[in-house]
Amino acid sequence: MKKFKKVFSLILCISLILSCFSGCGVKSEKKIIRISHSQAETHPEHLGLLKFKEYVEEKLGDKYEVQIFPNEILGSQTKAIELTQTGAIDFVIAGTPNLEIFADVYEVFSMPYLFTSEKAYHEAMNDTEYMNQVYASTDETGVRVLTWYNAGSRSFYAKTPIRKPEDLKGLKIRVQQSPASVKMANAFGAAASPMSFGEVYTAIQQGVIDGAENNELALTSNKHGEVAKYYSYNKHQMVPDVMIGNLKFLNSLSDEEMKVFEEAARISTEVELEEWDKQVEEAKQIAQNEMGVEFIDVDIQAFKDKVKTVQQEMLEENSDIRDLYDHIQTYNDKYAEEEK
Ligand code: GCU
């Protein structure tokens, strides 16, 4: 009996020591970095974030574990930005329209036909030195942008074909949740209906809205092509997504750690951009051949004409966008010749 008790207490001791190791030891001291995004696990952003995780954990794995939450499971982009603000989560990937209420400089990206070429768009966004000033504009609200992701160019798609701007008249079109997005769609003659990305599929399916506007991946990755069969290439916007971080957390990092996070962000963008180019072509094929979506080539100039006063109006209403707007024009001018 004595021997049994000895063995029993030895086992108890060992399990207490072990549970202390797992409960209060090295593992639980790791900080969990939570990243929320709205896309599926096959989407370029998710693949970019996997590289972010890999890099951070390779360099700082003893201190940080990165967890990625896709598909808006932590909430819509607006909700997840709030969670990032409070520090409940550390990062969120969201479209810039969501940041307009935090810093109105971001309204510039909602202007229709802001960028005149894809090259101008990419180069302007890759001008890190300039963009870092823009990214710091939300510091007062407790969040800061770290990097951008390509979200392609946005066009209208609906249950009925949109061949000319007049076809948009009276159509309820979902837009991102921002005042400038509403203004943009209304200027086209549509009835703008702001709602979160995750609600769009059901809203189209149930006839709450007639259509939406987005890139081609929304048709496949988010399955909108199942419920809206006409996609019109009017290409009214190139709106980037951004990685937004909790500023308190970023400020808590040492210089070396910050460099790791910045490099991880840069790598994630590089991967995302490459994947984007691959996936957008695939998405078009799938939407067309497997989902029966018709892609309509429209007269883009007619759509441009319809909203030609909007840029000027927005510049008059909001002086904070002037500098970034002018900066973007230098890239537009640089590639203007190629556009002709
Ligand atoms: C794109 C973009 C998302 C955005 C979505 C939307 O998918 O990448 O960040 O949320 O459009 O229209 O809401």
Residues whose N, C-alpha, C, O or C-beta is under 5 A from the ligand:
A	BS01	GCU	A94 G95 A151 Q176 F197 E213 D241
